Amino acid sequence: MSLVSQIIVSADSELRYPSIGELQSIQNYLQTGESRIRISCILRDKEQEIVQQASKSIFQLHPEYIAPGGNAEGARKRSLCLRDYGWYLRLITYGILAGDKESVENIGIIGVKEMYNSLGVPMLGMIDSILCLKEETLKLLNVDDIKIIAPYFDFIILGMS
């Protein structure tokens, strides 16, 4: 649900008008709309590059993942890892566009620990992977854009911790 929708639903459930603070939140959200769209386009257009560079970083950090017996051993397992990296980038664009972390939480955080644990994927590796994705993504953005996007990466990292 978008920030605007959340504020409206919250006010309506309490039979009141949006507060000054809520209206200010909407104003701030609308003022960053162009930046949010631009950031989302960068993630979409540069996904392959970001994922490729992040995967190099994670496998340098954890070479045991691509070694025999590792979670990303072989082309098939490695491609599944890279698919997940792209999925997380896409998930972040949803949050950025909505101006809210709820979609990130509902789609990407709830149950993620259990899923990766059941697959034998080390959570430390996933956290490090998201950190690598964050680092590679931030290289493509300006300071103002970083202020918008960084909290979404941090939210996922916190949710996995």
Secondary structure in CASP SS format (residue, H / E / C, confidence):
PFRMAT SS
TARGET T0000
AUTHOR 0000-0000-0000
METHOD secondary structure of the structure
MODEL  1
M C 1.00
S C 1.00
L H 1.00
V H 1.00
S H 1.00
Q H 1.00
I H 1.00
I H 1.00
V H 1.00
S H 1.00
A H 1.00
D H 1.00
S H 1.00
E C 1.00
L C 1.00
R C 1.00
Y C 1.00
P C 1.00
S C 1.00
I H 1.00
G H 1.00
E H 1.00
L H 1.00
Q H 1.00
S H 1.00
I H 1.00
Q H 1.00
N H 1.00
Y H 1.00
L H 1.00
Q H 1.00
T C 1.00
G H 1.00
E H 1.00
S H 1.00
R H 1.00
I H 1.00
R H 1.00
I H 1.00
S H 1.00
C H 1.00
I H 1.00
L H 1.00
R H 1.00
D H 1.00
K H 1.00
E H 1.00
Q H 1.00
E H 1.00
I H 1.00
V H 1.00
Q H 1.00
Q H 1.00
A H 1.00
S H 1.00
K H 1.00
S H 1.00
I H 1.00
F H 1.00
Q H 1.00
L H 1.00
H C 1.00
P H 1.00
E H 1.00
Y H 1.00
I C 1.00
A C 1.00
P C 1.00
G C 1.00
G C 1.00
N C 1.00
A C 1.00
E C 1.00
G H 1.00
A H 1.00
R H 1.00
K H 1.00
R H 1.00
S H 1.00
L H 1.00
C H 1.00
L H 1.00
R H 1.00
D H 1.00
Y H 1.00
G H 1.00
W H 1.00
Y H 1.00
L H 1.00
R H 1.00
L H 1.00
I H 1.00
T H 1.00
Y H 1.00
G H 1.00
I H 1.00
L H 1.00
A H 1.00
G C 1.00
D C 1.00
K C 1.00
E H 1.00
S H 1.00
V H 1.00
E H 1.00
N H 1.00
I H 1.00
G H 1.00
I H 1.00
I C 1.00
G C 1.00
V H 1.00
K H 1.00
E H 1.00
M H 1.00
Y H 1.00
N H 1.00
S H 1.00
L H 1.00
G C 1.00
V C 1.00
P C 1.00
M H 1.00
L H 1.00
G H 1.00
M H 1.00
I H 1.00
D H 1.00
S H 1.00
I H 1.00
L H 1.00
C H 1.00
L H 1.00
K H 1.00
E H 1.00
E H 1.00
T H 1.00
L H 1.00
K C 1.00
L C 1.00
L C 1.00
N C 1.00
V H 1.00
D H 1.00
D H 1.00
I H 1.00
K H 1.00
I H 1.00
I H 1.00
A H 1.00
P H 1.00
Y H 1.00
F H 1.00
D H 1.00
F H 1.00
I H 1.00
I H 1.00
L H 1.00
G H 1.00
M H 1.00
S C 1.00
END
